[in-house]
Amino acid sequence: MREDGNYTMHAYCLMDNHVHFLISEGKDSIAKTMKRINVSYAYYFNKKYRRVGHLFQDRFRSEPIEDDSQLLAVARYIHLNPVAAGIVKKPANYKWSSYRAYTGKEEDELITDKEAILGIISSNRERAIKEFERFTMAEQQDKFIDTDDNEVMEKTDAEAEEELRSIFFEMNIPDGTRGRDIPNDAVKEFRNRTGLSIRRIAEILKIDKNRVNKIINNKI
């Protein structure tokens, strides 16, 4: 967790034309966190290379993670990006990712929080690292948002509210309804159409985050 409590960085990979982050939200939403990261890096990059103007072309895209197995799969997918792109044969040979920090080969300046992922594998640190390496190199067919033709881009607040109004109209729900008065089906449809994180859905709909998670996962 960063000292300001805004987010926790679990894994990353910097490619030549895009970047992958595995982040847990802190005090701020993922949208606000990404805006801060983008602005800070653009300022650093422009200053270092004496340039001006925008650095990133498109808005970021996000995909929520629902359980430990998906967390591990996303970390593997991120670290194997340079391998899939044919840049290196092994993730350990790629300098611009958090993989080498996970395997103890080097420290990283981003201070990646590795405990959440390694802790899922084993409480024994040495065993966790070995299993992490084995898991990463195992045959996999993981696909996430940047390879999905039907990917959902992160919505702005205005876009999310407009989508919510459309859902309310279609389901005959009074406009402005919030909290427990919102039917579970409306919550699920809102998630399907926007792809927003559980935390952001909870904030917009004014519903407890744990309840949103249960609704989306058909537990209530």
C-alpha positions in Angstrom: 0.0 0.0 0.0 1.3 3.4 -0.8 1.9 5.7 2.2 -1.0 7.9 1.1 -3.3 4.9 1.1 -4.6 5.6 -2.4 -3.9 2.1 -3.9 -1.8 -1.1 -3.6 0.3 -2.2 -6.6 0.4 -6.0 -6.8 2.0 -6.5 -10.3 2.9 -4.5 -13.4 4.4 -4.9 -16.9 5.5 -2.0 -19.1 5.3 -2.7 -22.8 6.2 -0.5 -25.7 2.7 0.7 -26.4 0.7 -0.2 -23.3 1.1 -1.0 -19.6 -0.6 -3.5 -17.3 -1.3 -2.8 -13.6 -2.8 -5.2 -11.0 -4.1 -2.7 -8.4 -6.2 -2.8 -5.3 -8.3 0.3 -4.6 -7.6 2.2 -1.5 -9.2 5.5 -0.5 -9.7 6.5 -4.2 -11.6 4.8 -7.0 -9.7 3.0 -9.7 -10.6 5.8 -12.1 -9.1 8.5 -9.9 -6.0 6.3 -9.2 -5.3 5.8 -12.8 -5.7 9.5 -13.5 -3.1 10.3 -10.9 -0.7 7.7 -12.2 -1.1 8.9 -15.8 -0.7 12.5 -15.0 2.4 11.9 -12.8 4.1 9.7 -15.4 3.3 12.0 -18.3 4.8 14.9 -16.3 7.9 12.8 -15.5 8.3 11.6 -19.1 7.8 15.0 -20.7 10.3 16.6 -18.4 12.9 13.9 -18.9 12.6 14.0 -22.7 11.8 17.7 -23.1 8.5 17.2 -24.8 5.0 18.6 -24.3 1.4 17.4 -24.8 -0.5 14.2 -24.1 1.4 11.0 -23.6 -1.5 8.4 -23.5 -3.8 8.1 -26.4 -6.8 6.2 -25.0 -8.7 5.9 -21.7 -7.7 3.0 -19.5 -9.7 -0.2 -19.4 -10.3 -2.3 -16.3 -11.6 -5.6 -15.2 -12.6 -6.5 -11.6 -11.1 -9.5 -9.9 -13.5 -11.6 -7.9 -11.4 -14.3 -6.2 -7.9 -15.6 -5.5 -7.7 -17.9 -8.5 -8.4 -15.0 -10.8 -5.9 -12.9 -9.0 -3.2 -15.5 -9.6 -4.3 -15.9 -13.2 -4.1 -12.1 -13.9 -0.7 -11.8 -12.3 0.5 -14.7 -14.6 -1.0 -13.1 -17.6 0.6 -9.7 -16.9 4.1 -11.2 -16.4 3.8 -13.3 -19.5 2.9 -10.4 -21.8 6.5 -9.9 -23.1 6.8 -13.6 -23.7 3.5 -13.7 -25.6 4.7 -10.7 -27.7 7.9 -12.6 -28.6 10.2 -10.1 -26.9 11.8 -12.6 -24.5 11.6 -16.3 -23.9 11.1 -16.2 -20.2 9.5 -13.5 -18.0 12.6 -13.4 -15.8 14.5 -12.0 -18.8 12.2 -8.9 -19.1 13.4 -5.9 -17.1 10.2 -3.8 -17.1 7.9 -5.9 -15.0 7.4 -7.0 -11.4 8.3 -10.6 -12.1 11.9 -10.4 -11.1 10.9 -8.7 -7.8 8.5 -11.6 -7.1 11.3 -14.2 -7.7 13.8 -12.3 -5.6 16.1 -11.5 -8.5 15.9 -7.7 -7.8 14.0 -5.0 -6.0 11.6 -2.7 -7.9 11.2 1.0 -7.5 7.4 0.8 -7.5 7.6 -1.1 -4.2 5.2 -3.8 -5.4 3.2 -5.5 -2.7 3.9 -9.2 -3.3 2.5 -10.5 -0.1 -1.1 -10.8 -1.2 -0.3 -13.1 -4.1 2.5 -15.1 -2.6 0.4 -15.6 0.6 -2.3 -17.3 -1.5 0.3 -19.9 -2.6 2.0 -20.7 0.7 2.9 -19.2 4.0 6.4 -20.4 3.5 8.2 -17.7 1.5 10.7 -19.9 -0.3 8.0 -22.4 -1.3 5.7 -19.7 -2.4 8.3 -18.2 -4.8 9.0 -21.6 -6.3 5.3 -22.3 -6.8 4.8 -18.9 -8.2 7.5 -19.5 -10.8 6.1 -22.9 -11.7 2.5 -21.5 -11.9 3.6 -18.7 -14.2 5.4 -21.0 -16.6 2.6 -23.6 -16.7 0.5 -23.9 -19.8 -2.2 -21.3 -19.8 -4.9 -19.8 -22.0 -5.7 -16.8 -19.9 -7.5 -14.0 -21.7 -8.3 -10.6 -20.2 -9.6 -7.3 -21.4 -6.9 -6.3 -23.9 -7.5 -9.5 -25.9 -11.3 -9.5 -25.7 -13.2 -8.1 -28.6 -16.2 -7.4 -26.4 -14.2 -5.5 -23.7 -15.9 -2.8 -21.7 -14.0 0.5 -21.2 -14.2 2.2 -17.8 -17.1 4.6 -17.8 -17.0 8.2 -16.7 -19.4 9.2 -13.9 -21.7 10.9 -16.4 -21.7 7.8 -18.7 -22.4 5.5 -15.7 -25.3 7.6 -14.5 -26.8 7.7 -18.0 -26.6 3.9 -18.2 -28.2 3.6 -14.8 -31.1 5.8 -15.9 -31.6 3.6 -19.0 -31.8 0.5 -16.8 -34.2 2.1 -14.4 -36.4 3.2 -17.3 -36.4 -0.3 -18.8 -37.2 -2.0 -15.5 -39.7 0.6 -14.4 -37.7 1.7 -11.4 -38.2 5.3 -10.2 -35.3 7.6 -11.3 -33.0 8.4 -8.3 -33.6 5.1 -6.5 -30.6 4.2 -4.4 -29.7 1.7 -1.7 -31.6 -1.4 -0.8 -34.6 -0.3 -2.9 -32.7 -1.2 -6.1 -33.6 -4.7 -7.2 -30.7 -7.2 -7.5 -31.4 -7.7 -11.2 -30.8 -4.0 -11.8 -27.5 -4.2 -9.9 -26.3 -7.1 -12.1 -27.4 -5.3 -15.3 -25.6 -2.2 -14.2 -22.4 -4.2 -13.8 -22.9 -6.1 -17.1 -23.3 -2.8 -19.1 -20.6 -0.8 -17.4 -17.9 -3.2 -16.2 -17.4 -1.0 -13.2 -15.6 -2.3 -10.1 -17.6 -3.5 -7.2 -16.4 -0.6 -5.1 -17.5 2.0 -7.7 -20.9 0.3 -8.2 -21.4 0.4 -4.4 -20.5 4.1 -4.3 -22.9 5.0 -7.2 -25.8 2.9 -6.0 -25.2 3.6 -2.3 -25.2 -0.1 -1.4 -22.7 -1.9 0.8 -19.8 -3.2 -1.1 -20.1 -6.7 0.3 -23.8 -6.8 -0.7 -22.9 -5.8 -4.3 -20.3 -8.6 -4.4 -22.9 -11.1 -3.2 -25.4 -9.9 -5.8 -23.0 -10.1 -8.7 -21.8 -13.6 -7.6 -25.4 -14.9 -7.2 -25.0 -15.4 -3.4 -28.2 -13.6 -2.5 
